[in-house]
Amino acid sequence: MNIRVILLLIFAHMVSDFLLQSNYIVKLRYSPESGKSLRGNLLHALVYFMVSLAFIINYMSVQIFFTALAIGAFHFLVDYIKSVLAIKSPFTKYSLSIFVVDQVVHMAFIIFMLLPKGFKAYIAAFSHQDVRDKFAVFKNMEYMDRLLVSGILIIAALWGTGIFIRIFFDHIKLKPYKRAINMNIKIREDLKETDGAPDGGFIIGILERLFIICSILLDLPQVIGFVLATKSIARFKRFDDDEFVELFIIGSFISFISAIIVGVIVKGLSTIPY
C-alpha cells in the first residue's frame, strides 16, 4: 500500500506544480512584498495538500493524514525558501539547478516519509538486474501502480520538460544581464519574449512531445520526423538568425529525447491493454 500512496502523492505533486499552479499564484509567490509571497506559497501548498487528500482518500488513516500534512508543510517550506532566494537574487529564477533540485527534494521527501520495509532492498535488487529484466520488474507491479508511474512520467515529459526548456532559454538570453537583474533593473521585454501567441511555443512543445509519445505507444515511430518537418517549415523564415537556429536545435533535441525516453518506458510498462 505504501508504494501506491507514494506514487499517488508524487502524482499529486506533479499535478499541483505543473498543471494547477496558475500565473496568479506564481506572481504572488515571487512578489517582493513578503506578505504576498507568504500568501502565494501558502495557497500553492494548500492546493497540493487538498489534491493529495483527494488522491489518497481510499487509503486514509490518521497516520496517512498527518503524513500528508507534514509533506504539505515541507512543500511550503521548500517553496518559500526558493521564493525568498529569488526575491533576494532574482536571477535564481532562471537557474536550472534550482529547478531540478526543487523537484528532486519534494519527491525524495515523499519517499522518505513513506519508505516501506524492504524498499531499499528492492532498489538494490533492481540496480543489479540485467537490463533486459528491468522492465519485467515493473510489469510485475499492479496495473494501477504502473498507470501512476506512466502518468507521472508523461506529466514530467509534457509540462516539466517545457518548463525546463523555458528556464534554459531564459538563462542563456539573460545571463549577460545577471547583475542588472539582481539589482532589480528592468530588462527590455524583447530580450525575454519572442513574437507569436502568448505561451505558443510552450503549448507547441507539449503537443509535439505528446505526438511523439503516442507515436511510440502505437508502434509508429516513423511518423516522428513529421514533427521536426512541421516545426522547421513553421520557423523557416527565422533560420537566418544563427542564435535562433542554435536554440531551436537545442530545444528540439531536449524535447525529442525526453519524449522518446518516456514513450519507451511507458510502452515497456504495458499500461495500454492491446
C-alpha positions as CSV (number, residue, x, y, z in Angstrom):
1,M,0.0,0.0,0.0
2,N,2.8,2.4,0.8
3,I,4.2,2.2,-2.8
4,R,0.7,3.1,-4.0
5,V,0.5,6.1,-1.6
6,I,4.0,7.2,-2.6
7,L,3.0,7.2,-6.2
8,L,-0.3,9.0,-5.6
9,L,1.5,11.7,-3.6
10,I,4.1,12.2,-6.3
11,F,1.4,12.3,-8.9
12,A,-0.4,14.9,-6.8
13,H,2.9,16.9,-6.6
14,M,3.2,16.8,-10.4
15,V,-0.4,17.9,-11.0
16,S,-0.2,20.7,-8.4
17,D,3.2,22.0,-9.6
18,F,2.8,21.8,-13.3
19,L,-1.0,21.7,-14.1
20,L,-2.7,23.7,-11.3
21,Q,-0.1,26.4,-10.5
22,S,-1.6,29.4,-12.2
23,N,0.3,32.5,-13.2
24,Y,-1.5,34.4,-10.4
25,I,-0.1,32.0,-7.8
26,V,3.4,32.2,-9.4
27,K,3.3,36.1,-9.3
28,L,2.2,36.0,-5.7
29,R,5.0,33.6,-4.7
30,Y,7.7,35.8,-6.2
31,S,6.3,39.1,-5.2
32,P,8.8,41.4,-3.4
33,E,6.2,42.0,-0.8
34,S,6.8,39.4,1.9
35,G,3.1,39.2,2.8
36,K,2.1,38.4,-0.8
37,S,4.9,35.9,-1.2
38,L,3.9,34.1,2.0
39,R,0.3,34.0,0.9
40,G,1.2,32.7,-2.6
41,N,3.2,29.9,-1.2
42,L,0.6,29.0,1.4
43,L,-2.0,28.9,-1.4
44,H,0.1,26.7,-3.5
45,A,0.9,24.3,-0.6
46,L,-2.8,24.2,0.3
47,V,-3.7,23.3,-3.3
48,Y,-1.1,20.5,-3.2
49,F,-2.4,19.3,0.2
50,M,-6.0,19.2,-1.0
51,V,-5.1,17.4,-4.2
52,S,-3.1,14.9,-2.2
53,L,-6.0,14.2,0.1
54,A,-8.3,13.7,-2.9
55,F,-5.9,11.2,-4.4
56,I,-5.2,9.2,-1.2
57,I,-8.8,9.2,0.2
58,N,-9.2,5.5,-0.3
59,Y,-6.1,4.9,1.9
60,M,-6.9,7.5,4.5
61,S,-6.0,6.9,8.2
62,V,-4.8,9.2,11.0
63,Q,-1.2,8.3,10.2
64,I,-1.6,8.9,6.5
65,F,-3.4,12.2,7.1
66,F,-0.7,13.6,9.3
67,T,2.0,12.3,6.9
68,A,0.3,14.1,4.1
69,L,0.1,17.2,6.3
70,A,3.8,17.0,7.1
71,I,4.6,16.6,3.4
72,G,2.4,19.6,2.6
73,A,4.2,21.7,5.2
74,F,7.6,20.7,3.9
75,H,6.4,21.5,0.4
76,F,5.5,25.0,1.6
77,L,8.9,25.4,3.4
78,V,11.0,24.4,0.4
79,D,8.9,26.6,-2.0
80,Y,9.0,29.6,0.4
81,I,12.8,29.3,0.7
82,K,13.0,29.2,-3.1
83,S,10.8,32.3,-3.3
84,V,13.0,34.2,-0.8
85,L,16.1,33.3,-2.7
86,A,14.5,34.5,-6.0
87,I,13.4,37.8,-4.3
88,K,16.8,38.5,-2.9
89,S,18.6,37.3,-6.1
90,P,16.1,37.5,-9.0
91,F,18.4,35.7,-11.4
92,T,17.9,32.4,-9.5
93,K,14.5,32.2,-11.1
94,Y,16.5,31.2,-14.3
95,S,18.6,28.6,-12.6
96,L,18.2,25.1,-14.0
97,S,19.9,23.5,-11.0
98,I,17.5,25.1,-8.5
99,F,14.5,23.9,-10.6
100,V,15.8,20.3,-10.7
101,V,16.9,20.2,-7.1
102,D,13.5,21.6,-6.0
103,Q,11.6,18.8,-7.8
104,V,14.0,16.1,-6.5
105,V,13.8,17.3,-2.9
106,H,10.0,17.4,-3.0
107,M,9.8,13.8,-4.3
108,A,12.6,12.5,-2.1
109,F,10.8,13.7,1.0
110,I,7.6,12.0,0.0
111,I,9.5,8.7,-0.5
112,F,11.4,9.3,2.8
113,M,8.2,9.8,4.8
114,L,6.6,6.6,3.4
115,L,9.6,4.4,2.9
116,P,8.3,0.9,3.4
117,K,10.4,-2.0,4.7
118,G,12.4,-3.7,2.1
119,F,12.2,-0.8,-0.3
120,K,16.0,-0.2,-0.2
121,A,16.5,-3.9,-0.9
122,Y,14.1,-3.6,-3.8
123,I,16.1,-0.7,-5.3
124,A,19.4,-2.7,-4.7
125,A,18.0,-5.7,-6.5
126,F,16.7,-3.7,-9.3
127,S,20.0,-1.9,-9.9
128,H,21.8,-5.3,-10.2
129,Q,19.4,-6.8,-12.6
130,D,20.1,-7.5,-16.2
131,V,19.0,-4.6,-18.4
132,R,16.6,-6.9,-20.3
133,D,14.8,-7.8,-17.0
134,K,14.3,-4.3,-15.7
135,F,11.0,-3.7,-17.4
136,A,9.9,-7.1,-16.2
137,V,10.1,-5.8,-12.6
138,F,7.7,-3.0,-13.4
139,K,5.4,-5.3,-15.3
140,N,5.0,-7.4,-12.1
141,M,3.7,-4.2,-10.4
142,E,0.0,-3.9,-10.0
143,Y,-1.7,-2.3,-13.0
144,M,-2.7,0.9,-11.1
145,D,0.9,1.4,-9.9
146,R,2.2,1.1,-13.5
147,L,-0.5,3.5,-14.6
148,L,0.5,6.0,-11.9
149,V,4.2,5.7,-12.9
150,S,3.2,6.3,-16.5
151,G,1.1,9.4,-15.6
152,I,4.0,10.9,-13.6
153,L,6.4,10.4,-16.4
154,I,4.0,11.8,-19.0
155,I,3.3,15.0,-17.0
156,A,7.1,15.3,-16.4
157,A,7.7,15.0,-20.2
158,L,4.9,17.2,-21.4
159,W,5.0,20.1,-18.8
160,G,8.2,19.5,-16.8
161,T,10.3,19.4,-20.0
162,G,8.6,22.5,-21.3
163,I,9.4,24.5,-18.1
164,F,13.0,23.1,-18.2
165,I,13.5,24.4,-21.7
166,R,11.9,27.7,-21.0
167,I,14.2,28.2,-18.0
168,F,17.2,27.1,-20.0
169,F,16.5,29.6,-22.8
170,D,15.8,32.4,-20.3
171,H,19.1,31.6,-18.6
172,I,21.1,31.8,-21.9
173,K,19.4,35.0,-23.0
174,L,19.5,36.8,-19.7
175,K,22.9,35.7,-18.4
176,P,24.7,38.8,-19.7
177,Y,22.3,40.9,-17.7
178,K,22.6,38.9,-14.5
179,R,24.0,41.8,-12.4
180,A,21.3,44.2,-13.6
181,I,18.5,41.6,-12.9
182,N,19.9,41.0,-9.4
183,M,19.8,44.8,-8.9
184,N,16.1,44.8,-10.0
185,I,16.8,46.9,-13.0
186,K,14.0,46.3,-15.6
187,I,15.2,44.4,-18.7
188,R,13.6,45.2,-22.1
189,E,10.7,42.8,-22.8
190,D,12.1,41.9,-26.2
191,L,15.0,40.2,-24.5
192,K,12.7,37.8,-22.8
193,E,9.9,37.3,-25.3
194,T,9.7,36.4,-29.0
195,D,6.9,37.2,-31.5
196,G,3.9,34.9,-31.6
197,A,1.0,33.9,-29.4
198,P,1.4,34.0,-25.6
199,D,2.9,30.7,-24.5
200,G,2.6,29.5,-28.1
201,G,6.0,27.8,-28.1
202,F,5.2,26.2,-24.7
203,I,1.9,24.7,-26.0
204,I,3.5,23.6,-29.3
205,G,6.2,21.8,-27.2
206,I,3.6,20.0,-25.2
207,L,1.8,18.9,-28.3
208,E,5.0,17.7,-30.1
209,R,6.0,15.6,-27.1
210,L,2.5,14.2,-26.8
211,F,2.6,13.3,-30.5
212,I,6.0,11.5,-30.1
213,I,4.9,9.6,-27.1
214,C,1.7,8.5,-28.8
215,S,3.7,7.5,-31.9
216,I,5.9,5.2,-29.8
217,L,3.0,3.7,-27.9
218,L,1.2,3.0,-31.2
219,D,4.3,1.5,-32.9
220,L,4.5,4.3,-35.4
221,P,8.0,5.8,-34.7
222,Q,8.4,6.6,-38.4
223,V,6.0,9.5,-38.2
224,I,8.1,11.3,-35.6
225,G,10.0,13.0,-38.4
226,F,6.7,14.8,-39.3
227,V,7.0,16.8,-36.1
228,L,10.5,18.1,-36.9
229,A,9.4,18.9,-40.5
230,T,6.4,20.8,-39.3
231,K,8.4,22.8,-36.9
232,S,11.1,23.6,-39.5
233,I,8.6,24.8,-42.0
234,A,6.8,27.0,-39.4
235,R,10.1,28.6,-38.4
236,F,11.8,28.7,-41.8
237,K,11.8,32.5,-42.1
238,R,13.9,32.8,-38.9
239,F,16.6,30.3,-39.9
240,D,18.9,33.2,-41.0
241,D,19.3,34.1,-37.3
242,D,22.2,31.9,-36.0
243,E,21.2,32.3,-32.4
244,F,17.6,31.3,-33.1
245,V,18.8,28.2,-35.1
246,E,21.0,27.1,-32.3
247,L,18.3,27.5,-29.6
248,F,15.8,25.8,-32.0
249,I,18.0,22.8,-32.4
250,I,18.9,22.5,-28.7
251,G,15.2,22.9,-27.6
252,S,14.1,20.3,-30.2
253,F,16.7,17.8,-29.1
254,I,15.8,18.2,-25.4
255,S,12.1,17.9,-26.3
256,F,12.5,14.9,-28.6
257,I,14.9,13.0,-26.3
258,S,12.6,13.4,-23.2
259,A,9.5,12.3,-25.2
260,I,11.3,9.3,-26.7
261,I,12.6,8.1,-23.3
262,V,9.2,8.5,-21.7
263,G,7.5,6.8,-24.6
264,V,9.8,3.8,-24.5
265,I,9.4,3.5,-20.7
266,V,5.6,3.8,-20.8
267,K,5.4,1.3,-23.6
268,G,7.6,-1.1,-21.5
269,L,5.2,-0.7,-18.6
270,S,2.4,-2.2,-20.7
271,T,-0.2,0.2,-19.4
272,I,-2.1,0.3,-22.7
273,P,-4.0,-3.0,-23.0
274,Y,-3.6,-4.1,-26.6
